[in-house]
Protein backbone atom coordinates (compact mmCIF):
# COMPACT_ATOMS: atom_id res chain seq x y z
CA UNK A 1 0.00 0.00 0.00
CA UNK A 2 1.26 3.46 -0.81
CA UNK A 3 0.64 6.50 1.33
CA UNK A 4 0.71 10.18 0.44
CA UNK A 5 3.09 12.14 -1.71
CA UNK A 6 6.05 14.28 -0.73
CA UNK A 7 4.54 17.52 -1.97
CA UNK A 8 3.93 20.37 0.45
CA UNK A 9 0.40 21.66 0.90
CA UNK A 10 -0.57 24.90 2.59
CA UNK A 11 -2.99 24.91 5.50
CA UNK A 12 -5.08 27.82 4.27
CA UNK A 13 -7.50 26.20 1.83
CA UNK A 14 -10.73 25.31 3.61
CA UNK A 15 -13.62 23.16 2.39
CA UNK A 16 -12.05 22.50 -0.99
CA UNK A 17 -12.54 19.19 -2.82
CA UNK A 18 -10.35 16.35 -1.59
CA UNK A 19 -8.05 14.90 -4.25
CA UNK A 20 -5.35 12.23 -4.07
CA UNK A 21 -1.85 13.61 -3.46
CA UNK A 22 -0.18 12.55 -6.67
CA UNK A 23 0.07 8.78 -6.22
CA UNK A 24 -3.24 7.26 -7.26
CA UNK A 25 -4.53 7.91 -10.77
CA UNK A 26 -8.13 7.56 -9.70
CA UNK A 27 -10.05 9.27 -6.91
CA UNK A 28 -9.91 6.70 -4.14
CA UNK A 29 -10.44 8.94 -1.12
CA UNK A 30 -13.87 9.69 0.23
CA UNK A 31 -15.53 12.72 -1.32
CA UNK A 32 -15.52 15.85 0.79
CA UNK A 33 -13.22 18.62 1.89
CA UNK A 34 -9.49 18.90 2.37
CA UNK A 35 -9.42 20.90 5.56
CA UNK A 36 -11.61 22.44 8.25
CA UNK A 37 -11.03 24.33 11.49
CA UNK A 38 -13.12 23.14 14.46
CA UNK A 39 -11.37 25.39 16.99
CA UNK A 40 -10.29 29.04 16.73
CA UNK A 41 -8.65 30.88 19.62
CA UNK A 42 -10.89 33.53 21.15
CA UNK A 43 -14.12 31.98 19.95
CA UNK A 44 -16.73 30.02 21.91
CA UNK A 45 -15.87 31.59 25.25
CA UNK A 46 -12.27 30.40 25.42
CA UNK A 47 -8.99 32.25 25.11
CA UNK A 48 -7.20 29.27 23.55
CA UNK A 49 -7.85 25.70 22.48
CA UNK A 50 -5.07 23.16 22.91
CA UNK A 51 -4.27 19.43 23.18
CA UNK A 52 -6.26 17.84 20.33
CA UNK A 53 -7.50 14.25 20.37
CA UNK A 54 -9.66 12.53 17.78
CA UNK A 55 -11.41 9.24 17.10
CA UNK A 56 -13.93 7.95 14.57
CA UNK A 57 -16.95 6.22 16.11
CA UNK A 58 -18.52 2.99 14.95
CA UNK A 59 -21.14 5.08 13.10
CA UNK A 60 -18.45 7.06 11.27
CA UNK A 61 -18.75 10.24 13.32
CA UNK A 62 -15.47 12.11 13.83
CA UNK A 63 -15.02 13.39 17.38
CA UNK A 64 -12.59 16.28 17.93
CA UNK A 65 -11.68 16.76 21.60
CA UNK A 66 -9.55 19.59 22.97
CA UNK A 67 -8.81 21.57 26.07
CA UNK A 68 -10.78 24.81 26.22
CA UNK A 69 -8.56 27.20 28.18
CA UNK A 70 -10.65 30.05 29.56
CA UNK A 71 -8.12 32.66 30.57
CA UNK A 72 -4.88 32.12 28.63
CA UNK A 73 -2.89 29.62 26.59
CA UNK A 74 -1.16 28.43 29.78
CA UNK A 75 -1.38 24.91 31.16
CA UNK A 76 -2.72 26.08 34.54
CA UNK A 77 -6.09 27.45 35.59
CA UNK A 78 -9.70 27.10 34.53
CA UNK A 79 -9.65 24.50 31.73
CA UNK A 80 -12.50 22.37 30.31
CA UNK A 81 -12.43 19.32 28.06
CA UNK A 82 -14.52 20.27 25.03
CA UNK A 83 -15.82 18.41 21.99
CA UNK A 84 -17.13 19.03 18.49
CA UNK A 85 -18.68 16.28 16.34
CA UNK A 86 -18.62 15.85 12.56
CA UNK A 87 -20.97 13.55 10.67
CA UNK A 88 -19.40 14.25 7.26
CA UNK A 89 -15.85 13.05 7.81
CA UNK A 90 -14.45 16.21 9.36
CA UNK A 91 -15.67 18.75 6.80
CA UNK A 92 -18.19 20.54 9.03
CA UNK A 93 -18.69 20.50 12.78
CA UNK A 94 -21.58 20.60 15.17
CA UNK A 95 -21.80 22.97 18.15
CA UNK A 96 -19.13 23.07 20.81
CA UNK A 97 -19.95 21.11 23.94
CA UNK A 98 -18.28 20.71 27.32
CA UNK A 99 -17.50 17.10 28.21
CA UNK A 100 -15.71 17.75 31.51
CA UNK A 101 -16.00 21.19 33.10
CA UNK A 102 -13.08 22.51 35.08
CA UNK A 103 -15.21 24.91 37.14
CA UNK A 104 -12.03 26.79 37.98
CA UNK A 105 -9.81 23.72 38.01
CA UNK A 106 -7.81 22.04 35.24
CA UNK A 107 -9.27 19.12 33.28
CA UNK A 108 -7.46 17.96 30.18
CA UNK A 109 -5.19 15.49 28.42
CA UNK A 110 -8.12 13.81 26.61
CA UNK A 111 -7.45 10.19 25.60
CA UNK A 112 -10.54 8.84 23.80
CA UNK A 113 -11.04 5.33 22.45
CA UNK A 114 -13.94 3.39 20.93
CA UNK A 115 -14.74 0.12 22.71
CA UNK A 116 -14.77 -2.51 19.93
CA UNK A 117 -17.20 -4.72 21.82
CA UNK A 118 -19.97 -2.19 22.43
CA UNK A 119 -19.16 0.85 20.28
CA UNK A 120 -19.15 3.08 23.37
CA UNK A 121 -16.75 6.02 23.38
CA UNK A 122 -14.53 5.84 26.45
CA UNK A 123 -12.72 9.03 27.48
CA UNK A 124 -9.88 9.13 30.01
CA UNK A 125 -8.71 12.55 31.25
CA UNK A 126 -6.47 14.13 33.87
CA UNK A 127 -7.25 16.68 36.59
CA UNK A 128 -5.55 19.02 39.04
CA UNK A 129 -6.49 22.09 41.05
CA UNK A 130 -6.51 25.23 38.95
CA UNK A 131 -4.48 26.99 41.62
CA UNK A 132 -1.31 24.90 41.19
CA UNK A 133 1.24 24.35 38.43
CA UNK A 134 2.94 21.25 37.02
CA UNK A 135 6.22 22.40 38.56
CA UNK A 136 4.65 22.64 42.01
CA UNK A 137 3.12 19.20 41.64
CA UNK A 138 6.44 17.71 40.55
CA UNK A 139 8.20 19.29 43.54
CA UNK A 140 5.63 17.80 45.90
CA UNK A 141 4.38 21.18 47.09
CA UNK A 142 0.65 20.40 46.80
CA UNK A 143 -1.93 18.44 48.76
CA UNK A 144 -3.34 15.15 47.40
CA UNK A 145 -6.61 16.93 46.60
CA UNK A 146 -4.75 19.51 44.49
CA UNK A 147 -2.52 17.02 42.71
CA UNK A 148 -3.06 15.07 39.49
CA UNK A 149 -5.96 12.64 39.34
CA UNK A 150 -7.41 10.41 36.61
CA UNK A 151 -11.03 10.24 35.46
CA UNK A 152 -13.11 8.14 33.04
CA UNK A 153 -16.32 8.95 31.15
CA UNK A 154 -18.37 7.00 28.60
CA UNK A 155 -20.79 7.83 25.82
CA UNK A 156 -23.31 5.32 24.48
CA UNK A 157 -24.87 7.66 21.89
CA UNK A 158 -22.05 8.37 19.44
CA UNK A 159 -20.49 11.13 21.51
CA UNK A 160 -23.63 13.23 21.93
CA UNK A 161 -23.65 12.85 25.71
CA UNK A 162 -21.07 11.61 28.24
CA UNK A 163 -21.41 10.25 31.75
CA UNK A 164 -20.03 12.29 34.62
CA UNK A 165 -16.28 11.89 35.27
CA UNK A 166 -15.50 8.91 37.52
CA UNK A 167 -12.29 8.97 39.59
CA UNK A 168 -9.99 5.96 39.03
CA UNK A 169 -6.83 7.49 40.53
CA UNK A 170 -6.44 4.95 43.32
CA UNK A 171 -6.33 2.10 40.78
CA UNK A 172 -3.69 3.56 38.46
CA UNK A 173 -1.52 6.04 40.38
CA UNK A 174 0.98 4.79 43.01
CA UNK A 175 1.34 6.95 46.10
CA UNK A 176 4.92 8.03 45.30
CA UNK A 177 3.94 9.51 41.93
CA UNK A 178 3.41 13.22 41.60
CA UNK A 179 2.67 14.29 38.02
CA UNK A 180 0.31 12.18 35.92
CA UNK A 181 -0.88 12.76 32.35
CA UNK A 182 -3.03 10.60 30.11
CA UNK A 183 -1.99 10.58 26.44
CA UNK A 184 -2.73 13.09 25.18
CA UNK A 185 -4.32 11.83 21.99
CA UNK A 186 -6.40 8.78 21.18
CA UNK A 187 -5.99 5.59 23.19
CA UNK A 188 -5.96 2.08 21.67
CA UNK A 189 -8.46 -0.77 21.54
CA UNK A 190 -6.80 -4.12 20.89
CA UNK A 191 -8.47 -5.94 18.01
CA UNK A 192 -6.35 -9.09 17.82
CA UNK A 193 -4.41 -11.46 20.05
CA UNK A 194 -5.16 -12.91 23.50
CA UNK A 195 -6.13 -9.49 24.92
CA UNK A 196 -8.58 -8.63 22.18
CA UNK A 197 -11.02 -5.96 23.39
CA UNK A 198 -8.57 -4.47 25.91
CA UNK A 199 -8.48 -0.68 26.09
CA UNK A 200 -4.95 0.71 26.53
CA UNK A 201 -4.19 4.32 27.47
CA UNK A 202 -0.57 5.45 27.06
CA UNK A 203 0.38 7.90 29.82
CA UNK A 204 3.24 9.45 31.74
CA UNK A 205 4.10 10.37 35.31
CA UNK A 206 6.78 11.73 37.58
CA UNK A 207 7.97 9.95 40.69
CA UNK A 208 9.17 11.50 43.93
CA UNK A 209 12.98 11.46 44.24
CA UNK A 210 14.28 8.93 46.77
CA UNK A 211 14.54 10.15 50.35
CA UNK A 212 17.82 11.96 50.88
CA UNK A 213 18.25 12.68 47.17
CA UNK A 214 20.23 15.77 46.20
CA UNK A 215 18.37 16.11 42.88
CA UNK A 216 16.84 19.46 43.84
CA UNK A 217 15.62 21.17 40.69
CA UNK A 218 16.02 17.97 38.65
CA UNK A 219 12.39 16.87 38.77
CA UNK A 220 12.30 16.11 35.02
CA UNK A 221 14.80 13.31 35.66
CA UNK A 222 11.96 11.41 37.32
CA UNK A 223 9.62 11.47 34.32
CA UNK A 224 8.55 8.08 33.03
CA UNK A 225 6.01 6.56 30.67
CA UNK A 226 3.44 3.98 31.68
CA UNK A 227 0.14 2.51 30.52
CA UNK A 228 -3.23 1.82 32.09
CA UNK A 229 -5.69 -0.70 30.70
CA UNK A 230 -9.23 -2.00 31.03
CA UNK A 231 -10.57 -5.41 30.04
CA UNK A 232 -14.24 -4.57 30.65
CA UNK A 233 -14.97 -1.56 28.47
CA UNK A 234 -13.60 1.06 30.84
CA UNK A 235 -15.52 0.12 33.98
CA UNK A 236 -12.40 -0.84 35.94
CA UNK A 237 -8.73 -0.11 35.26
CA UNK A 238 -5.32 -1.51 36.12
CA UNK A 239 -1.81 -0.13 35.87
CA UNK A 240 0.25 -1.75 33.14
CA UNK A 241 3.97 -1.38 32.45
CA UNK A 242 5.92 1.35 34.23
CA UNK A 243 9.08 2.91 32.82
CA UNK A 244 10.98 3.64 36.02
CA UNK A 245 14.60 4.06 34.98
CA UNK A 246 14.70 7.68 36.27
CA UNK A 247 18.34 8.11 35.25
CA UNK A 248 17.83 11.27 33.21
CA UNK A 249 19.12 9.68 30.00
CA UNK A 250 15.73 9.04 28.36
CA UNK A 251 12.87 10.89 30.03
CA UNK A 252 9.80 9.29 28.47
CA UNK A 253 6.94 11.76 28.68
CA UNK A 254 3.75 12.36 26.61
CA UNK A 255 2.99 9.09 24.84
CA UNK A 256 0.94 7.53 22.07
CA UNK A 257 0.37 3.92 21.04
CA UNK A 258 -0.73 1.72 18.14
CA UNK A 259 -1.37 -1.99 17.72
CA UNK A 260 0.74 -3.43 14.91
CA UNK A 261 -0.57 -6.11 12.49
CA UNK A 262 1.36 -8.78 14.41
CA UNK A 263 -0.55 -7.91 17.59
CA UNK A 264 2.24 -6.11 19.43
CA UNK A 265 1.80 -2.60 20.78
CA UNK A 266 4.12 0.14 19.59
CA UNK A 267 4.69 3.04 22.00
CA UNK A 268 6.07 6.42 20.92
CA UNK A 269 7.07 9.00 23.51
CA UNK A 270 8.33 12.56 23.79
CA UNK A 271 11.79 12.65 25.36
CA UNK A 272 11.56 15.43 27.93
CA UNK A 273 15.13 16.79 27.79
CA UNK A 274 16.91 13.52 28.39
CA UNK A 275 20.68 13.59 28.05
CA UNK A 276 20.75 11.02 25.23
CA UNK A 277 20.68 12.78 21.82
CA UNK A 278 17.25 12.64 20.16
CA UNK A 279 13.75 13.89 20.92
CA UNK A 280 11.65 10.75 20.26
CA UNK A 281 11.67 7.47 22.17
CA UNK A 282 9.89 4.20 21.47
CA UNK A 283 9.31 0.70 22.75
CA UNK A 284 7.08 -2.36 22.23
CA UNK A 285 4.84 -4.59 24.30
CA UNK A 286 3.94 -8.13 23.35
CA UNK A 287 1.54 -8.74 26.24
CA UNK A 288 -1.03 -6.01 25.83
CA UNK A 289 0.84 -3.24 27.71
CA UNK A 290 1.46 -5.22 30.89
CA UNK A 291 5.24 -5.13 30.32
CA UNK A 292 7.67 -3.66 27.80
CA UNK A 293 9.71 -5.86 25.50
CA UNK A 294 12.66 -3.52 25.99
CA UNK A 295 13.36 -0.18 27.70
CA UNK A 296 12.48 3.02 25.86
CA UNK A 297 15.22 4.00 23.40
CA UNK A 298 15.82 6.87 20.99
CA UNK A 299 14.12 6.56 17.59
CA UNK A 300 16.81 8.14 15.36
CA UNK A 301 14.73 8.29 12.17
CA UNK A 302 12.49 10.88 13.84
CA UNK A 303 15.30 13.26 14.76
CA UNK A 304 13.57 16.06 12.83
CA UNK A 305 10.85 16.19 15.48
CA UNK A 306 11.36 18.76 18.29
CA UNK A 307 10.51 18.18 21.96
CA UNK A 308 6.74 17.89 21.58
CA UNK A 309 3.84 15.45 21.74
CA UNK A 310 3.31 13.26 18.65
CA UNK A 311 0.76 10.72 17.45
CA UNK A 312 0.97 7.22 15.97
CA UNK A 313 -1.69 5.34 14.00
CA UNK A 314 -1.61 1.88 12.44
CA UNK A 315 -3.63 1.89 9.24
CA UNK A 316 -5.98 -1.01 8.63
CA UNK A 317 -4.62 -3.98 6.70
CA UNK A 318 -1.88 -6.54 7.27
CA UNK A 319 0.60 -4.67 5.05
CA UNK A 320 -0.54 -1.13 5.82
CA UNK A 321 1.98 1.37 7.21
CA UNK A 322 2.32 2.75 10.70
CA UNK A 323 2.02 6.56 10.70
CA UNK A 324 3.55 9.21 12.94
CA UNK A 325 2.66 12.91 13.07
CA UNK A 326 4.52 15.86 14.55
CA UNK A 327 6.32 19.11 13.70
CA UNK A 328 9.36 18.63 11.47
CA UNK A 329 11.79 21.38 12.51
CA UNK A 330 14.12 20.01 15.25
CA UNK A 331 14.49 23.35 17.03
CA UNK A 332 10.98 24.77 16.63
CA UNK A 333 7.32 23.84 16.74
CA UNK A 334 6.76 24.31 13.04
CA UNK A 335 5.90 22.49 9.81
CA UNK A 336 3.48 19.71 10.75
CA UNK A 337 4.36 16.50 8.92
CA UNK A 338 3.41 12.83 8.62
CA UNK A 339 5.94 9.99 8.54
CA UNK A 340 5.33 6.37 7.57
CA UNK A 341 6.91 3.09 8.65
CA UNK A 342 6.65 -0.20 6.78
CA UNK A 343 8.70 -2.18 9.31
CA UNK A 344 6.63 -1.84 12.46
CA UNK A 345 8.24 1.33 13.75
CA UNK A 346 11.90 0.35 13.40
CA UNK A 347 12.39 3.13 10.84
CA UNK A 348 10.28 6.05 9.61
CA UNK A 349 10.34 8.05 6.38
CA UNK A 350 8.73 11.45 5.99
CA UNK A 351 5.75 11.16 3.64
CA UNK A 352 4.20 14.63 3.69
CA UNK A 353 4.68 18.11 5.13
CA UNK A 354 1.30 19.72 5.60
CA UNK A 355 2.47 23.32 5.95
CA UNK A 356 5.42 25.48 6.92
CA UNK A 357 3.30 27.27 9.51
CA UNK A 358 3.82 27.02 13.24
CA UNK A 359 2.50 23.73 14.61
CA UNK A 360 2.63 21.67 17.80
CA UNK A 361 0.42 18.86 19.16
CA UNK A 362 -1.48 16.50 16.84
CA UNK A 363 -3.59 13.37 16.73
CA UNK A 364 -4.28 10.90 13.92
CA UNK A 365 -7.46 8.93 13.20
CA UNK A 366 -8.64 6.72 10.35
CA UNK A 367 -11.79 8.44 9.08
CA UNK A 368 -12.73 5.69 6.63
CA UNK A 369 -11.04 3.12 4.41
CA UNK A 370 -9.51 5.76 2.13
CA UNK A 371 -8.98 8.70 4.46
CA UNK A 372 -6.86 9.59 7.47
CA UNK A 373 -7.57 12.68 9.54
CA UNK A 374 -5.02 14.70 11.46
CA UNK A 375 -6.22 17.14 14.12
CA UNK A 376 -3.42 19.55 14.96
CA UNK A 377 -2.48 22.86 16.53
CA UNK A 378 -1.26 25.49 14.09
CA UNK A 379 -1.21 29.18 13.32
CA UNK A 380 0.43 32.09 11.56
CA UNK A 381 0.70 34.67 14.35
CA UNK A 382 1.04 32.03 17.06
CA UNK A 383 1.39 28.28 17.40
CA UNK A 384 -2.05 27.91 18.97
CA UNK A 385 -4.18 30.16 16.75
CA UNK A 386 -6.34 27.25 15.63
CA UNK A 387 -6.82 23.52 15.77
CA UNK A 388 -7.20 22.33 12.19
CA UNK A 389 -8.53 19.03 10.86
CA UNK A 390 -6.80 17.90 7.66
CA UNK A 391 -8.09 14.97 5.60
CA UNK A 392 -5.43 12.90 3.80
CA UNK A 393 -6.06 10.12 1.28
CA UNK A 394 -4.31 6.87 2.15
CA UNK A 395 -3.87 5.48 -1.35
N, C-alpha and C positions, 0 to 999 in steps of 0.2 A: 504494500500500500504506500502510495506517495502522500506527502503532506506539505501543502503550502509552497509558495515560491520564495525567492530571496529578494523580491522587490520591496521597496519601502513605500508604505501608504501613509498619508497624512491622517490625522485624527479629527479633521474639521468637517468632513462630509457626513451629514446626518440624513437618515431615511432615504438613502439612495439605493438603487437595485443592487442586490448581492450577485456578484459574478465570481467564477473561479479565478484563482490568482496565477494563471499562466501555465498550469500543468495540464489540467483536463481540457479536452477539446469540446466537450459537451457540458451543459449546465447540470451538474450533479448535486449542487447544494440546494437546500430548501429555498423556495422563493421568499423574498422579503427584503429587509433593509441590510445595510452594511453596519451601521452604527447608530446608537441612541445614547442618551444621557439621562439616567434615572435620578441622579443626584447632582445638584448645583449648590455650591456654598452660598449661604445667605438666604436661601429659599426654604419654605416650609417650617419656619420657626427655629432654624438652627444656624449657628455661625458657620459650621464646617461639618462635612460628612467624611468619615474615614473608615478604614478597615473593612473592605468589601468581602463578601462571601456569597457564593451562588450555587444553587442546585437546580436540577430539572426534576419535577415531580413525575409520578407514574402517569398522570394525565397529560404531561407535556408542558405544564406551566413552569416558566422560569421564575425563580424566586431570587431577588437581589436584596441581601441583607447588608446593613452597614451600621456604624455607630453614628448617631446624631448627636453632635457635640454642641450644647446650647450656647456656651459663652465664649469659646475660643477654639483654636485648632489643637490645644494642648491635650495631653493624655489624662489630666486630672480634672475632677469637677463633676458637674451635672451632665451625665451622658446617658442616652437611651439607646437601646437596640431597635432599629427601625427596619421596615420592609416595604418593598414595592413588588407587585406581581405583574407578569406579562403572559398573556395567553396567545401571543403571536410570535413566539420565539425570540423575544427581546427587542422587538421593534418599537412597541409602545408599552406604556406602563400605567397600571392603575394607581389609585390614590396612595399617598404615604400613610403607613400605619405604624403604631408603636407596639412592638412585641414584648419588650421588657423595659419598663420605665425606671429611670434612675431616681426620680423624685429627689434630686439633689446629690445623689450618690453616682458612682460610676458603674455602669453595666456595659459589657462589650465583649470583644474577642469572639464573635459569633462563629460557631462550627456546626453547620447544618448537615444532615444526612437523611436520605430516604430509606426507611426500613423496607428491605426487599420482601419481607413476609407479609406485611400489612399495607404498605404504601404510605404509612404515616410519616410525616416530616418530624424528625427529632432534632431539637436545637439545644446545644450545650453552650453556655456562656460563662463569663467570669464577672466577679463583682468585687468592689472595695468601697470604703467610705469615700465620699467626694472631697473630704477634708484632708486626705493624705496623698502622698506621692509614691511612685514606685521606689524611689531611692529611700524614702523613710521605711517602707515595708521591708526592703532588702536589708536595711541596717537593724531591723528589729525594734523600731521605735514606735510601734503602734500596738493597740490592743487586739486580741483575737477578733472582736466584732468589727474592727476597722480594716482588718487585713483581707487578703484575697480569699474568695470563696467561689464555689462552683455550683452552677444551677442547670437544671434540665427542664425543657418544655416540649410539648408534643402538639401537633396539629393533625386532625383526622379529616379535614375538609379542604385539602389541597392548599394549605397555607392561608386560608381566609381567616381563621381564628386559631389562637394558641392557648394551651392551658397556662395557668399561673406558674411562675418559676418555682421549682422544687429543689431544695438544697441537698446536694450529695457530697458536700465537702468531707465529711467524716469518713466516707468510703474511699476517697481517692487522694487525699492530701495528708501525708504523715505530719506529725506534730513538729518536727524540726525543719519543715519547709516554710519559707517566708513568701516569696513571690510565687504566683501560679497563673498561667495563661493558657487557655484553650486555643488551639490552632495558631492564628486565625485562618479562616478559609474552610472549605468543605471538609467534612470527615468522610470516612470510608465504610461502606457496607460490604462485607465479604460475600462473594457470590459463588465461590468454589472452594473445595477442600474440606477438611474435617470440621472447620469452624464456620461453615457456610451460614449466613444470616447474622454473624457477629457484627456489631457496630464498633468501630475503632476511631477514637479521637486522638490525633497527635497533639501533644501539649508540651509545655516547658515549665520549669520551676527554678527557684533558687533555694539552696539549703543554708542553714545557719553555719557559720564557721565553727570548727571544733572549739571546745572550751580551752582558753589559754592561747588561742591563735593570735598571731601578730599581724594578721591580714587586714588591718584597719584600712578602709578605703578601697579594698580589693573585692568588693561584693560580687562583681561580675565573674570572678574566678569560680564562684559557686553556682553558676548557671548550669542547668542540665536539661536534656530532653527526656520525655517519658510518654507513655500512652495510657489511656483509660479505655475500658471496653465494656460492652453489655451484650449478653447472650439472650436477652428477653425483650428486645425492642425498646430499650431505654428505660425500663422500669427500675432496674437495679444495676449498679456499676461496680467494677473492680479496677484496681490499679494494675497495669501491665508492666512492661519493662521499665527500668529506671536507669538512665545514664548518670552515673554518680562518680565519674573520674575526678572532677573538681580540681584538676591540676593546672588550669589556666591555658593549656595548650589548644584544646578545641572546646569552645564554650557553646555547646548546642543550645539554641534558643528557639525562636518561633519556627514551627514545624508543619510540614504537610506530608501526606501519605497517599499511596496508590497501591492497589493490588495488581500484581503482574499476571500475565497469562498462565504462568506456572504455579500460581497460587501464593507465592511469597508476597510479603509486603515490602514496598520500597519507601524509606523515610528520607526526606530532604529537609535540612535545617539551616537556618541562618547561623553563622558563626559570629557570636557577639564579642568581637575583638580578642579572639584567641591569639596566642603567640605564634602558632603555626601559620605560614603563609597560605592565603586563600580565604574566601568569604562564604563558601558553601560547603556543608558537610552532608554525608549521607551514610545510611546503613540499611540492613535488611532484617526481616524477621520471617522465619519459616514456620512459626507456631502461632500465628494469629496475634502478634504483638505482645505475647507473654514474655518473651526474651528476645534479645538481639543476636543475630548470627555472628556479628563482629562489632567492636566499638565504632562509634562515629569516626569518620576520617574525611579529609579534604577531598572534594570532587574537583579535580584540576581543570576539567573541560568546561566548567562554569566560572572560570576566573574573571570573566567580564562583568559578573554580577557584583554590585556593591553590597555593603552590609545592610540588608533589607529582607523583609519577608518575601517568600516566593511560593509558587503553587505547582503541584504536579498532578497530572491526570493521565491515566491509562486509557487509550481509546479502545473501543470494543473490537474484538476480533483477535484470534490467536497470533496473528502476525502484525498487528497494529502497533504503532509506536507509542512510547511513553513521552509525554510532553512536559515541559517546564516553562514557566513564565516568570519574568522579572525584568527590571531595568538592565540595560546593557552597557553602561558606562561605569568602569570600576570605581571611580572616585566621586560619582554623583548619582543622584536619583533622577535618571533621565533615560529616554529612549526605550520604552517598553518593548520587549521582544519575546518571541517564543522559540524554544529549542526543542529538538526531537532526539529520542534515543531509540535505536533499533536493537540494542543489546541489553535491555533490562536495567538501564541506568548506569552501566559501567562507563559509557561515554555519551556525550551530548554534542549535537551540531546545531548551530543557529539556523533556524528555518525562515524567520520573518522578523523584521523590525517594524512595529506598528507606526511609530512616529518618532521624531527627534525631540518632542516636547518633554517637559519635566514629567516624571512618573515615579510611582513608588509601589504600594502594595497592590496585589492582584489575586484573582482566583479564577480557575478554569472549570468549565462544566461542558459536558456533551449535551447539546441542545436536542439533536436528533441524529439519525444515522449519518447525515452528510454535513453536519455543522457543529463546530465547537464555539462556545462563547467565552470571552474573557472579560471579566468585570474588574476595572482597574482605576486607580487614582491617577489623575493627570491634570495638566493645566499649562497655561502660557505665562500668566503673571505669578503664579505660585504652584507648588506641587500638588496642592489639594483643592484646586479650583472646582473640579468636578470628579464624579465617578462615572466613567464611560463604560458602556457595554458594546464590545466589538464582536461581530459574527464572522467566523472564519470557515471557509469550506475545507473539508478534510481530504478531498480527493481531487 
